[in-house]
Amino acid sequence: MSIAEIRTTLDRLSRDERFFAAAYLHHLAEAEDESWRADIQNTMADMDGGKKFQLQQVRAMHEALVTQGM
């Protein structure tokens, strides 16, 4: 498939479909980035080690932000 064919196909997509396509292309680009993969692995190791938020903590942070107008 040529670039012109890809552009034509993208032009015919709905807004939601283009949003998904853009997110997917972004994901592919990140997945090829070694430093991004290392960051993800480190984050997952932290989470496996217990560094996470409980749902109540997230809700409290959200409420605090709403109260501040954010």
Buried (B, 14 or more C-beta within 10 A) or exposed (E): EEEEEEEEEEEEEEEEEEEEBEEEEEEEEEEEEEEEEEEEEEEEEEEEEEEEEEEEEEEEEEEEEEEEEE
